[in-house]
Amino acid sequence: MRPLLLRGQIVCKGFSMSKIIVDSNVEDKRNCVQVLSKGMENLFKEGYSSYIFEYFEINKEILEYLYERHATYMVSLNNVDTLCNYDVIQIDENSGVIHILYRNNSSDNALVITNKCNCNCIFCPESSGVRKATNFITLRYLNRLIDLIPDDCLSLCITGGEPTLLKDELFPIIKKCKDKFVNTEFLFLTNGRMFSNLKYTYEFVQSRPEQLVLGIAIHGHQPELHDYCTGVKNSFIQTFNGIKNLYRMNEKIELRIVVNKLNYKYLLNIAQMIVKYYPNIHRVSFMGLEMLGNAAVNRDEIWISFKNAGKAIKQPLLFLLKHGIHTQIYNFPLCFLEENLWQFAVQSISDYKVKYLKDCLKCDVKDHCGGFFGSTINLGKVEVMPL
């Protein structure tokens, strides 16, 4: 597991967002930081924008070079071996914390557009405070990050908050992604409300990357249930109309159903609604809860055991399959699903979030199981059944 945060000691400030180059050389060093592990001083090259050293004691010649040019560098980095070539990082110069924004050897990378959201979902893994805070993500930051990400990356998730809150400023961002990442698969996570505006929907479709799927959450088959889950009146009709507009333009849409205590009895109703109005939808995914933020605060109202949730999924999933709709199960351990449903379960939890209980080590299918969110295990209510 590769952590997203590392900590070192800043010696000379001046770091900017950069690409990692580990113990090697590149022609254009201006946007790169060279990382040197212990005993690899002979690979030191001049001209990088900054440097990170695993150790505190630095070769005298290297130190003279750094001092003479007032070069930016960091020492005593823990877990330096987790950094890979072409990772993208940003360093907090006050704390010495390295934020890994893009992991080059991972298929699970996100381009976070904004922390703001126009919903306050009862089971959101972010807190309402995060979404109300001043937006810390600028267009300059986003453009810089896109420039640094390798153009051969396999997949990127565009997410927030709610990305469409950038309104028209979103279009040049996704157009930049379209032009640079020709073969990249994109997942665009949204509540879909902004797409109830037909003009906005059309402009989005003209700007978006070629291989893009829109992931849109739908929480109920009736406005009252969906609106209660989002905390916003009329959000159901806006999301419904947004999906309709995208559907009519033949966009690839993944409808996401977060299974919880409020809607698990109505999953078949939701599936029937999907078949009635969106029979050619790209796919449907049933999602397990991530118990952080609002979800943790509202756990008594929303938490449902994996055993009960697994039972509730079966009938609506088979109903959707019967009508030719590709269906998946996210965030569910296999021991709480009937064996004939395993083929639909995806190992979907991010590698830095996934956890397993001690009893999971006894399980014959652990390597095929998606495991648990660490936050879910922290509830203390989870018991597994090793297979």
C-alpha positions in Angstrom: 0.0 0.0 0.0 1.4 3.4 -1.0 0.6 6.3 1.4 -0.7 9.6 0.0 1.2 11.6 2.6 5.0 11.5 3.5 6.9 13.6 5.9 10.4 15.0 5.7 12.5 18.0 6.8 12.6 21.1 4.7 16.0 22.7 4.5 15.6 25.3 1.8 12.1 26.4 0.8 10.8 27.0 -2.7 9.1 23.8 -3.7 6.4 23.8 -6.4 4.2 21.1 -7.7 6.6 18.7 -9.4 7.1 15.3 -11.0 9.2 12.7 -9.2 12.3 11.3 -10.8 13.8 8.5 -8.7 17.6 7.9 -9.0 17.6 8.6 -12.8 18.0 11.3 -15.4 15.7 13.1 -17.8 16.3 15.7 -20.5 13.9 18.3 -19.2 14.5 18.7 -15.4 12.7 22.0 -14.9 9.5 20.5 -13.6 11.1 17.6 -11.8 12.4 16.8 -8.3 15.1 14.2 -8.1 14.7 11.7 -5.2 17.9 10.0 -4.0 17.8 7.1 -1.6 20.7 6.3 0.8 23.9 5.2 -1.0 22.8 6.5 -4.4 24.7 9.9 -4.3 26.5 9.0 -7.5 23.3 9.4 -9.4 22.9 13.0 -8.4 22.4 15.3 -11.4 22.5 19.1 -11.7 19.6 21.1 -13.0 16.5 19.7 -11.3 14.0 22.2 -9.8 14.4 20.6 -6.4 15.8 17.5 -4.6 14.7 15.1 -1.9 17.2 13.0 0.1 16.3 10.0 2.2 19.2 10.7 4.6 20.3 13.8 6.6 24.1 13.6 5.9 24.7 14.8 2.3 27.9 14.3 0.2 30.1 17.5 0.5 30.2 18.2 -3.3 26.4 17.9 -3.5 25.9 20.2 -0.5 28.2 22.8 -2.1 26.2 22.7 -5.3 22.9 23.1 -3.4 24.3 26.1 -1.3 25.9 27.9 -4.2 22.6 27.8 -6.3 20.2 28.3 -3.3 18.7 25.0 -4.5 15.5 23.8 -2.9 15.8 20.5 -1.1 14.4 18.3 1.6 16.1 15.6 3.8 15.2 12.8 6.1 12.2 11.5 4.1 10.4 8.5 5.5 9.2 5.8 3.1 11.2 7.3 0.3 10.9 3.9 -1.5 7.2 4.4 -2.0 7.9 7.3 -4.5 7.9 6.2 -8.2 9.1 7.9 -11.4 6.5 10.4 -12.6 4.5 10.6 -9.5 3.2 14.1 -9.0 3.7 15.7 -5.6 3.1 19.0 -3.7 4.9 19.9 -0.5 3.6 21.8 2.4 6.6 23.9 3.3 5.3 24.7 6.8 4.8 21.1 7.9 7.2 19.2 5.6 4.4 17.0 4.4 4.5 15.7 0.9 1.1 15.2 -0.8 1.2 12.6 -3.5 -1.4 14.0 -6.1 -0.8 11.4 -8.8 0.7 7.9 -8.4 2.1 6.7 -11.6 1.9 2.9 -10.9 -1.7 3.1 -9.7 -4.9 2.8 -11.7 -6.7 4.7 -9.0 -6.0 8.4 -9.4 -8.3 11.4 -9.0 -8.4 14.9 -10.3 -10.2 16.7 -7.5 -11.9 19.8 -9.1 -13.4 21.4 -6.0 -14.3 20.7 -2.3 -17.7 22.5 -2.7 -20.9 20.7 -3.3 -24.6 21.7 -3.8 -25.8 18.7 -1.9 -25.3 17.6 1.7 -25.8 13.8 1.4 -26.6 12.1 4.7 -24.0 9.3 4.0 -21.3 11.4 2.3 -17.8 10.4 3.5 -16.9 14.1 3.6 -18.2 16.3 6.4 -20.5 19.3 5.7 -17.7 21.5 7.1 -15.3 20.4 4.3 -17.8 21.3 1.6 -18.5 24.7 3.2 -14.9 25.7 3.6 -13.2 28.1 1.2 -12.3 26.4 -2.0 -8.6 25.8 -2.0 -8.3 24.5 -5.6 -7.6 27.1 -8.2 -7.7 26.8 -12.0 -3.9 27.5 -12.0 -3.4 24.5 -9.7 -5.6 22.2 -11.9 -3.8 23.3 -15.1 -0.4 22.7 -13.5 -1.5 19.2 -12.3 -2.8 18.2 -15.7 0.4 19.4 -17.3 2.5 17.2 -15.0 0.5 14.0 -15.2 1.9 11.6 -17.8 -0.1 11.6 -21.0 -0.1 7.8 -21.1 -2.0 7.3 -17.8 -4.6 4.6 -18.0 -7.4 6.2 -16.0 -8.4 9.3 -14.1 -11.4 10.1 -11.9 -12.7 13.7 -12.1 -14.4 14.4 -8.8 -15.1 16.9 -6.0 -17.2 18.0 -4.2 -19.4 18.6 -7.2 -17.3 19.3 -10.3 -20.0 21.1 -12.2 -20.0 23.9 -9.6 -17.2 25.4 -11.7 -19.9 26.0 -14.2 -18.4 27.3 -17.5 -14.9 27.2 -16.0 -15.1 23.4 -16.0 -15.1 23.2 -19.8 -11.5 24.3 -20.5 -10.3 21.9 -17.8 -12.0 18.9 -19.3 -11.1 20.0 -22.9 -7.5 20.1 -21.7 -7.9 16.6 -20.5 -9.5 15.6 -23.8 -6.6 17.0 -25.8 -3.8 15.6 -23.7 -5.1 12.1 -22.5 -6.1 10.6 -25.8 -6.3 7.0 -24.6 -7.2 7.6 -20.9 -10.4 6.3 -19.5 -12.3 8.9 -17.4 -14.9 8.6 -14.7 -16.7 11.8 -13.9 -18.5 11.8 -10.5 -21.4 14.2 -10.2 -24.8 14.5 -8.6 -26.1 15.3 -12.1 -28.2 18.3 -11.1 -26.4 20.8 -13.3 -27.2 18.7 -16.4 -30.9 19.5 -16.0 -29.8 22.6 -17.9 -29.8 21.5 -21.6 -27.4 24.2 -22.8 -24.9 23.3 -20.1 -25.2 19.6 -20.9 -24.5 20.2 -24.6 -21.4 22.3 -23.9 -20.1 19.6 -21.5 -20.6 16.9 -24.1 -18.7 18.9 -26.7 -15.7 19.5 -24.3 -15.4 16.1 -22.5 -12.8 13.5 -23.2 -13.7 10.7 -25.6 -13.6 7.8 -23.2 -15.7 9.2 -20.3 -18.3 7.7 -18.1 -20.5 9.9 -15.9 -21.1 8.3 -12.4 -24.3 9.7 -11.0 -25.8 8.8 -7.7 -29.5 8.1 -7.3 -30.9 7.4 -3.9 -34.5 6.6 -4.3 -37.4 6.0 -6.8 -39.4 8.9 -5.3 -38.5 12.6 -4.8 -39.1 12.4 -1.0 -36.5 9.7 -0.4 -33.8 11.0 -2.7 -34.2 14.6 -1.5 -34.0 13.5 2.1 -30.8 11.7 1.4 -29.2 14.7 -0.4 -30.6 17.2 2.1 -31.8 19.4 -0.8 -35.4 19.8 -1.9 -36.1 19.2 -5.6 -32.7 17.6 -6.1 -34.4 14.4 -7.4 -36.2 16.1 -10.3 -33.0 18.0 -11.2 -30.9 14.8 -11.2 -33.6 12.8 -13.0 -33.8 15.5 -15.8 -30.0 15.7 -15.9 -29.7 12.0 -16.5 -32.5 12.3 -19.1 -30.6 15.0 -21.0 -27.3 13.1 -20.9 -29.1 9.8 -21.9 -30.7 11.5 -24.9 -27.3 12.6 -26.1 -26.1 8.9 -25.8 -23.6 9.7 -23.0 -22.2 6.7 -21.0 -23.8 6.9 -17.6 -23.2 4.8 -14.5 -26.1 5.1 -12.1 -24.7 4.6 -8.5 -27.0 3.4 -5.7 -25.6 3.7 -2.2 -27.2 0.9 -0.2 -28.2 2.1 3.3 -30.9 1.7 5.9 -33.1 4.4 4.3 -33.3 2.8 0.8 -32.5 -0.9 1.0 -36.2 -1.9 1.0 -36.7 0.1 -2.2 -33.8 -1.2 -4.3 -36.2 -3.1 -6.6 -38.3 0.0 -7.1 -35.2 1.9 -8.1 -34.2 -0.8 -10.5 -37.7 -0.8 -12.0 -37.5 2.9 -12.5 -34.1 2.6 -14.3 -35.5 -0.1 -16.6 -38.5 2.0 -17.4 -36.8 5.3 -18.1 -33.2 4.4 -19.0 -33.3 0.9 -20.5 -30.0 1.4 -22.4 -28.1 2.9 -19.5 -24.3 2.1 -19.6 -24.3 0.3 -16.2 -25.6 0.3 -12.7 -23.6 -0.1 -9.5 -24.7 -0.9 -6.0 -22.3 0.8 -3.5 -21.4 -0.1 0.1 -21.1 2.7 2.6 -17.8 4.5 3.5 -18.3 5.5 7.1 -16.5 8.8 7.3 -17.8 12.4 7.5 -21.5 12.7 7.4 -21.9 8.9 7.2 -20.1 8.5 10.5 -22.2 11.3 12.1 -25.4 9.7 10.9 -24.5 6.1 11.3 -27.5 5.2 13.5 -29.8 6.4 10.7 -28.0 4.9 7.7 -25.9 1.9 8.7 -27.0 -1.5 7.5 -25.2 -4.7 8.1 -23.4 -6.3 5.1 -25.5 -9.4 5.6 -28.8 -7.5 5.2 -27.4 -5.3 2.4 -26.2 -8.3 0.5 -29.6 -9.9 0.7 -31.3 -6.7 -0.4 -29.1 -6.4 -3.5 -29.8 -9.8 -5.1 -33.4 -9.3 -6.4 -32.9 -5.8 -8.0 -29.5 -6.9 -9.5 -31.0 -10.0 -11.1 -33.9 -7.8 -12.4 -31.5 -5.4 -14.1 -29.5 -8.2 -15.6 -32.7 -9.8 -16.9 -33.3 -6.6 -18.8 -29.8 -6.5 -20.3 -28.3 -3.8 -18.0 -24.7 -4.3 -17.0 -24.6 -4.3 -13.2 -21.8 -4.2 -10.6 -21.4 -4.4 -6.8 -18.9 -2.0 -5.2 -17.4 -2.0 -1.7 -18.8 -5.4 -0.6 -16.7 -8.3 0.9 -17.5 -11.6 -0.8 -18.5 -13.4 2.4 -21.7 -11.4 2.6 -22.8 -12.1 -1.0 -24.2 -15.3 -2.4 -21.6 -17.1 -4.5 -23.5 -16.6 -7.7 -23.2 -12.8 -7.2 -19.4 -12.8 -6.8 -18.9 -12.3 -10.5 -20.5 -8.9 -10.2 -18.4 -7.8 -7.2 -15.6 -5.3 -8.1 -12.4 -4.7 -6.0 -13.3 -1.1 -5.9 -11.9 0.3 -2.6 -8.8 2.5 -3.2 -5.6 0.6 -2.3 -4.7 3.2 0.4 -8.1 2.8 2.1 -8.8 -1.0 1.9 -8.4 -3.1 5.1 -9.0 -6.7 6.1 -9.8 -8.2 9.4 -7.5 -10.7 11.1 -10.0 -13.5 10.3 -9.8 -12.5 6.6 -6.3 -14.1 6.5 -8.0 -17.5 6.9 -10.2 -16.9 3.8 -9.5 -18.9 0.6 -10.9 -16.1 -1.6 -9.2 -13.1 0.1 -7.1 -12.2 -3.0 -10.4 -11.8 -5.0 -12.3 -9.9 -2.3 -12.6 -6.1 -2.2 -12.2 -6.0 1.6 -13.5 -3.2 3.8 -13.0 0.5 4.2 -10.8 1.2 7.2 -13.6 3.5 8.5 -16.1 0.7 8.4 -13.9 -1.6 10.4 -13.6 1.2 13.0 -17.3 0.9 13.6 -16.5 -2.3 15.5 -19.7 -4.0 14.2 -18.2 -6.1 11.4 -17.7 -9.8 11.7 -16.5 -11.8 8.7 -17.2 -15.3 7.7 -13.9 -16.7 6.1 -14.7 -19.0 3.2 
